């Protein structure tokens, strides 16, 4: 009985939509935008417009990442893909 329990394979752990697709995409896009150009934007626009710009860019990034997450997790992408 113990041998049967040891030989059964455990299902592979999958990351899913949020941890596997959304989080890496957001971190990559926001990391490039915010940390490489943030000082330049702040110096040219000032604090209020910089915060508005970051809010707008983050909302666009959020929408894009949700769309790519939906494509990659809810449908099978064949040769040539959706792109």
C-alpha positions as CSV (number, residue, x, y, z in Angstrom):
1,X,0.0,0.0,0.0
2,X,2.8,2.4,0.8
3,X,4.6,1.6,-2.5
4,X,1.5,2.6,-4.5
5,X,1.4,6.0,-2.7
6,X,5.1,6.6,-3.5
7,X,4.8,5.7,-7.1
8,X,1.8,8.0,-7.8
9,X,3.0,11.2,-9.6
10,X,2.1,14.6,-8.1
11,X,0.6,17.1,-10.5
12,X,3.1,19.7,-11.7
13,X,2.6,23.1,-10.0
14,X,1.6,25.8,-12.4
15,X,2.0,29.5,-11.9
16,X,-1.3,30.5,-13.5
17,X,-2.4,33.9,-14.8
18,X,-1.3,36.2,-12.1
19,X,2.1,34.8,-11.0
20,X,3.1,33.4,-14.3
21,X,2.2,36.1,-16.8
22,X,0.8,39.2,-15.2
23,X,3.4,39.9,-12.5
24,X,6.6,39.4,-14.7
25,X,5.0,41.5,-17.5
26,X,4.1,44.4,-15.2
27,X,7.5,44.3,-13.4
28,X,9.4,44.5,-16.7
29,X,7.4,47.3,-18.2
30,X,7.1,49.4,-15.1
31,X,10.8,48.8,-14.2
32,X,12.0,50.2,-17.5
33,X,9.6,53.2,-17.5
34,X,9.9,54.3,-13.9
35,X,13.5,53.7,-13.0
36,X,15.3,54.7,-16.1
37,X,13.4,57.8,-17.0
38,X,11.8,58.9,-13.8
39,X,14.3,61.6,-12.9
40,X,14.3,63.2,-16.3
41,X,10.5,63.3,-16.4
42,X,10.2,64.7,-12.9
43,X,12.8,67.4,-13.8
44,X,10.9,68.5,-16.9
45,X,7.3,68.2,-15.9
46,X,7.2,68.8,-12.1
47,X,5.7,66.6,-9.5
48,X,1.9,66.9,-10.2
49,X,2.3,66.2,-13.9
50,X,4.8,63.4,-13.3
51,X,2.3,61.7,-11.0
52,X,-0.4,62.0,-13.6
53,X,1.8,60.6,-16.2
54,X,2.8,57.6,-14.1
55,X,-0.9,57.0,-13.3
56,X,-1.8,57.0,-17.0
57,X,1.1,54.8,-18.0
58,X,0.4,52.4,-15.2
59,X,-3.3,52.1,-16.3
60,X,-2.2,51.4,-19.9
61,X,0.3,48.8,-18.6
62,X,-2.3,47.2,-16.4
63,X,-4.7,46.8,-19.3
64,X,-2.0,45.4,-21.7
65,X,-0.9,42.9,-19.1
66,X,-4.4,41.7,-18.4
67,X,-4.9,41.2,-22.2
68,X,-1.7,39.3,-22.6
69,X,-2.6,37.2,-19.6
70,X,-6.0,36.4,-21.0
71,X,-4.5,35.3,-24.4
72,X,-1.7,33.2,-22.9
73,X,-3.9,31.4,-20.3
74,X,-7.3,31.0,-21.9
75,X,-6.6,29.9,-25.4
76,X,-4.2,27.7,-27.2
77,X,-1.8,29.7,-29.3
78,X,-0.8,27.8,-32.4
79,X,2.0,28.3,-35.0
80,X,2.2,32.0,-35.8
81,X,0.3,32.8,-32.7
82,X,-2.1,35.7,-32.0
83,X,0.6,38.2,-32.8
